[in-house]
Amino acid sequence: MIGVIRTTLLVFFGYCLFGITEANAQARTVSGVILDQKNGTPLEGATISLKGGGSAVADAAGRFRLSVPAGKQTLVVSFVDYDPKTIELGAGQDILTVRLSEKTNKNLGDVVVVGYQRQSMKKTTSSVQVVSGKSIENLPAPSFESLLQGKVSGVNIQNFSGAPGVRNTFTVRGNSTIVTDLNSNVDDAKTLSTPLYVIDGIPMSISDLESVSSTGTNYLAGINVNDIESIMVQKDAAATAVWGSRGANGVILIKTKRGRVGKPQLRAGVYSGLVEKPKLMRTVAGAEERAQKLDLMRVYSNYFQLATIPQVLSDSLNPAFNNATDFQDLFYQKGSVSNADLSVSGGSDQLSYRVGMNYYDENGIVRQTGFKRYSLRGNFDFRITPKLNMNLNLSASRLDRKVGLGRGRNEVVPIDGTNMPSSFYKPSEADLAYFMGSYDKIKDKNQTNIFNGYMQLNYDILPGLQYSLQGSISATGDNRDRFQPSEITTDGRSFASSEANRYQQYYVANVLTGSRTFAKNHNLGITLSQSFQLDDKSGNSITGYNVPDDNIRVVSGIPQKDLSASSYAKRAGLLSYMGQFSYDFKGKYILNASWRADASSRFGADSKWGYFPAISAAYILSDEKFMDKISWIDLLKLRGSYGLSGTQPDDFYAPYNIWDVQQGTYNGTVIATPSFNKPISLPDLTWNKSNQLNVGFDLYMFKNRLNITVDAYRRNSLNPLLDLPFPFFTGYTKQYYNAPLKILNEGFDILIQTRNLGRGSKLQWTTNLNMSINKNRIAALPNGNRTFYANSYGYNQQLIYQVGSPIYGWAQMKYQGVYNNQAQIPVNPLTGQPISYFKTYYPVKPGFPIWQDVNHDWDVWSDEDKGEATGDLVATGNPNPRITGGLYNEFNYKNFSLGVLCVYTIGRDIINTFESSQYTNVWNYGDINTFASHRLPDLSKVNYWRPDQSSKNPNYSADFPSLSPYGPNYYQFFPFSTLWNENGSYFKIRSLTLGYNFDRNKLERFKLQGLRIYSILDNIYVFQKSKVPDAELVSPQGEYRGTAYPLPRKYTLGIEITL
Amino acid sequence: MKTIQNKLSVIAALLLLMLVSSCSKYINLKPEDATYDEVFWKSGANVDKALAGAYGSFRSALRQDAGYFIFGSVPSAEFVFSGNFWNYQDIAYNGNFDFGYAPYLEGTVWNWTRFYAVVNQCHLIVENTPGIDESLFEGGADQKNQSLGEAYFLRAYTYFYMTRIWGDPVVTKESLKDPSNVQPIARTPEAEALDYCIEDLLKAVDLLQPASQLEAPTKASKGAAQALLAQIYGWKHDYANAGKYAQDLISSGEYALVSGDHFGDIFKGSNSESIFEIFMKHDDANKEGAADFFGNFLHSPLIKDKDPYYAWTPNLELFAPIYDTTNDLRFKQTFGDYDGDPYLKKYANVNYYDPTQKSVYVVDNNLVMIRLADVLLLRAEAAYKTGDEGTALLYLNQVKARAGLEPVTISGEDIMEELMFERYRELYGEGVLAYDLIRMDKLKDWFPDQYSADRLAKKGYYWPLDMRTLLPQNILLTQNEWWKNH
């Protein structure tokens, strides 16, 4: 296979070289730069062409080089959305500086990079959206991806955690990832699909990088937000198929800022601000709590039960029990955020550069949490000879993250929210020291170091034919060192550990790009590339108990039997060949096609290669003659694309059946069994296929006052790599394979941009409204479409996977209110018995919830023990939002600017599992002492069914079931009924940015080129129906667990100076 | 300038060629931090590890939620439960052995998946060991045979064990070959499954070494295979064969009863009476011992600060009267008593191995699964059932004599009744009596309130299966008759 491709490539290269060499025998060279007239920005992608044939394209620094015949010549310089310029070139002139001025139409000026090809926004056939770095600049967040929320259509970003430096979910056009075992300590962010990030040309798989993270720190937080020039979100197959086996979930291209030709410019910016302590759930404390508890006991108890009132409740004068501590309050504090940037940029014909430094420091609102980043980036462009240039990008960052005092991955506070103690207790000095994080003997150091080096060498073989060699080395080191002294660990043994993980990535690519115009109107472009990537990860971990002395805070001097250590080393290789073809006629009828072949070491021996073709076309209708009459239409473009892309397995050795030798011994002999953690896999394991159809249009009207882009898509993810329950008689519980499963994501992306006031108006007001509508459903399942169930996080409600239902949908019993009196309870006419719950154990009585008897067997339960598939469970909630999007308004008046960003999510079900567990605790396994000593939910506004009311009033009607600490308990407060389901829609005023630009003329006196001051309010207000503190702050599966890190409100003030 | 460009193009071209040729090896990377199927079956030492894997999986299968005792001792009313074990109460005596309600235990008592991991492991050993040359085994041909025999033995034991708990098992006879094409399999009738076990054991008897040639009874021996054959034939009520293999074992002279005064030491493991046991003793390096399996039976002061409320209590109300408490040497070595709180004493070798960790203990006992006294009583039962009352009394009295009791002279059905009582006295808390009640058909006499004729006819002594979990994996699976509507 490789042989064939190699031959084909060589033949093709040879043809190009030969054919074009002939045509341009005697040439002299003209070189120079093409810049924007107004601000001197280099115009990457601008074309300079010779009348009579031959053209060149400007590079990132705006530089070009063109061969022309001897004598006077006429050159035409053009660039999309710039007015073209004709230049008469003198006979001896060989250096040029061309300045183009912008057309009125701005949006189409952006150059988009699809695969290895540059296309103008006007000519692109794929569904992409570009977000400029300007629009997220200085926003107080550690990483850029959460800042894209509400700015891009087709993207759903939910910040389910406010913890600084932690990754949140970012899905492009719906989720296609299924994690079948949500209780396997998996990071929440990984339960939804993640796009591929291409950072300055280097493809980075976040899930691979995070697989070595012992700290859980977001890799993307290593990039300074203010270093970003632009972010391009590529959504459809025309763009993603070019990334082959990794592109199925969308591709995000990040371009960092580069130097500009011109005199050196120094820019410094600082912002700093406050992070507000979050609003907490109301805690009933002290006397109020005592009254509530005693009331519950009085109402529901019998005479004998009332004889035992726990001392905590009865002894209200005892100083040990007469406190009103709000335990939640102990963990939260006011936070702060500050950021400092310094950058220098400049350039000449030979070299342009930009060097940036950054320091970001966020002090979390949960004690002992925070995030610090130190980063350094230098981007250099060298022009070695007129034909040869080189780009070099170097970056380094260090991330320090304090993870808090929580125990698990998804917990941030030391006390589990569901087991919070009663307010009667006073925390001890040691407890307080621990909760407040002032405990100086504890150590938890998390550090991530990231280094990236990227080099690109471009050589113009001939005009219109360029070869480039790209290479990069990235190294990520991740360290976590911990120590806990004996007095705070639960088992009284001191604990120390040291973990180190390394991830190295090598990437090299050969790219040949050719473009030519035939017969004036036929534009042809071909790109061929070959690339190779090697991912190499390794690490070690040492853990020990019983450190000899609490002053030793590392793993040292620990007895042999308390020590454990392990290390690992894994590598994965990816070899790819890619071809891209573009053709257009008069820039009006456009056809693009691409083909990629990927061979990955992660695929099985018999299925190494995967092939990813894509085809797309566009028709610019507005360029037709007959459209000239409709003057109010500036642009109407119709687009369509279809292609394949894929997802790779996370496991580097997916096709191998690994033996597990870490299970200890049997009578001293090491135990070896096939790994049951890594299920059995197949030799023909391959990429997870996905095909996508996209149709869309761009309509720009009224001199670009109203621009509309609409896309409709259908993405079909086939045979995802999943571990699914496997027949028990094989001995394996799971199998990792390309499950015959089909997931459909269908929807619309809508983007509307308007300029609401006329061009002449002093006040400028622009609006950007975007909307992503997505429907996620399962179209086919293994075993003849047999429905299967899975556990939700914490084993709360059941998850159901059935044809037609969405991923992570719930199956629950239907809660329909409360049986207020005996007369309302249905009686089985055959037996004369009332309807019962829980396999006939609990005949229904007044005060019981009304659960719907779906299967009409006069008993409501999930019936999992019978042969029946579902019992009384029905598919209920869907945590996948139906519509997400944003609304951004920007106002400019003189030197003032004001931006308001709102984001919204509509049509999402969420479930309050936190409240569920709080109410379950009321019964607390019938132990009245446990009831007394734990936190109670606020019952003051709950109209729960009370026997005393019921006996007094025959028409008594309650809104909530009976709430007895004495039972009966048939798990009625578990979220396996719909009692806790809520509407998760919200509309949030996300951020408000107010800025003032000082007048350039006035600044000149101070030798300043620019001065701007601004203030930002982040996370301002949320409108929602749900009772949870913030409807966005729920897990990707829609659960409000009460332990999530709140999304805080931030206020910052900043200044930016340009010298 | 020109020369630099030329050089660079040459270098670039070379780089390109090198890349293309060297990359292909990187797309065939093999794991370097793990062993895998293709390279594992290359030495006798690895077969040992695989066997350790089989025993180890069997051990964890038995330990899970103390399932070994839930199946073997709870349905025989040997224990009563406090409110701490509210979820055990329904399946116990006071809850009339309602196996259909076992909250939080479903994964253990209704799901047999973990035993199939043992079966598959045995399949792998049976299939791959013959292909390894005997010179690659440290002990040559003998060791190769022994290894193979152990796999046959353990496979038979696992199927037999499942059959006694859930009835008809799903029988597979080879390891998983093509994971992409797994066909559903219906349950195999009990008799057929047992024949498959017998087939395996007959091979094992020939392959395995006698106990005296092995280090410890934690590995299968010829005697273990004979004992298991006797038990399986007994379960099939083929008493002629049961007697034959029990007699083979007794006559082999490999085993002897320990003295009555040291009855309690049997459970520490490795003694003249123990035929097959599972290793669970503690050693510092490997930590194979555990607290939560045998520890279920123990409480304060043996275990510091553990209230009797958190322990399984022997049902002495029901069973103390069957003992001659003054003369029976076994009574005081079976039951302990602290301040009126009784506990099972057989596995009470508590060890606080880590002086710095005061709250963590292990119970340093092995799990003795088959021992000579059990086989002697089975020999007696077989003799009685085949009409030889003299031999029956001989072996019954041999067990009584060790316990310090006078011989009995009885006849007819009284012998069966006495054998059942003797089994309770001898094997209390060893996880076997529940099966003896079924085999000896005593449920209808001993627990008539719990076992109606209907329940017995529909084999309601077997446990239900978790159909919600298992059915989707195998559409031919059926629920046990009695539990379809109970």
Interface residues (C-beta under 8 A of the other chain):
Chain A: I2 R6 I384 T385 K387 L388 L457 Y459 Y467 L469 D491 G492 R493 V508 N510 Q530 F532 L534 N546 K561 S567 Y568 A569 K570 R571 A572 G573 L574 L575 A599 S600 S601 A605 K608 F652 Y653 Y656 N657 I658 W659 V661 Q663 G664 T665 Y666 N667 G668 T669 V670 I671 A672 T673 P674 F676 I680 S681 L682 D684 P725 F726 P727 F728 F729 T730 G731 Y732 T733 Q735 Y737 N783 R786 T787 F788 Y789 K839 Y841 S862 D863 E864 D865 K866 G867 E868 A869 Y925
Chain B: M1 I4 Q5 L8 S9 A12 L15 L16 L19 V20 C23 S24 Y26 I27 N28 L29 K30 P31 E32 D33 A34 T35 Y36 D37 E38 F40 N46 D48 K49 A50 L51 A52 G53 A54 Y55 G56 S57 R59 W86 G100 Y101 E106 W110 N111 W112 T113 Y116 A117 V118 V119 N120 Q121 H123 L124 V170 T172 S175 L176 P179 S180 V182 P184 I185 A216 T218 K219 F279 D283 D284 A285 N286 K287 E288 D354 T356 Q357 K358 S359 V360 P464 D466 M467 R468 T469 L470 L471 P472 Q473 N474 I475 T478 Q479 W483 K484
